[in-house]
């Protein structure tokens, strides 16, 4: 028997005479599914399997199994009130107490005084099954709600885990950025101390010497040296200023700034740097452009330092859906990914107030550091709105 038929079958128990068989025959003639039970304990087992209604005579409630039968009715699920149709003898029944207990346990009870017509019986069963169908609808809604709640709890737990992971990765990224800033400050301090400060001190010494020199030729030579030192100092400060915040980045965008950066690397370090940047993908947000420029510069300097003589290629293009992809690649020695085990992928998140789009200011980015065993590479991505990648082609 299918589950649908079990859900709507009528369980019949009438221990006296041929009432059970007569009622079953009448119901079957109207295409109702029926199940005759000889005892209440058998009826209880059938109810556990599934039932649309229970049709019984009041004599059945005098069975010794009646107490367990009523307990099962009382323990139904909150959505369930299995309809009971009880045939009574009419008048003031001597079993009134049992009928009250059955009504209290079942919740939905229909009392029919015998003798009853077939039409009355059919109508009562139809009403009972219609009530049961509505209960099944409530059951299905309850299950759907429970499933949705479980899904929601899982999503909340997942999002909470992701938020914790992102916070941890953000702290790691913040630490890395702080270290990079500290390295940049030390480099600037070294440039100021070793170059600019020394040239200014030399110029000062030449000025003192000029004050004590009376020979015109020597004074001219000293003045020429002072001018050269001041010019070198000016060029150094201008170069340092441009490195920290190149005007080309603010005036012409990230693509032009990357071209300038590659040119500086070729000029200052002899690097074989090339650029393929799509200017139409330039981010409009200044903070995004500055962040990407600084990151690419750091990667480019690392490539120059750790892969000397290796060609370095920088690409920038939009990838759709408001994403920008920047790749810095070289053919340096790389590293062995197997040494990193499960830490072959590192993710850090950088979140700003607003999502970035080529036509919108603000940023929301995700940094991913990963190793590719087959390509023996290192990749650094900024995603979803930005992607920045460092790839080493050989181990």
Secondary structure, DSSP 8 states (H G I E B T S, - for coil): --HHHHHT-EEEE--STTHHHHHHHHHHTTT--EEE-SSHHHHHHHHHH--SEEEEEGGGGGSTTHHHHHHHHHT--TT---EEEEEE-SSS-TTHHHHHHHHHHHS-EEEEESS--HHHHHHHHHHHHHHHHHHHHHHHHHHHHHHHHHHHHHHHHHHHHHHHHHHHHHHHHHHHHHHHHHHHHHHHHHHIIIIIIHHHHHHHHHHHHHHH---HHHHHHHHHHHHHHHHHHHHHHHHHHHHHS-HHHHHH-HHHHHHHHHHHHHHHH--EEEEEE-GGG--S-HHHHHHHHHHHHHHHHHHHHHSTT-EEEEEEEEEETTEEEEEEEE------GGGGGGGGEEEEEEE-SS--BTTB---EEEEEEEEETTTTEEEEEE-SSEEEEEEE---
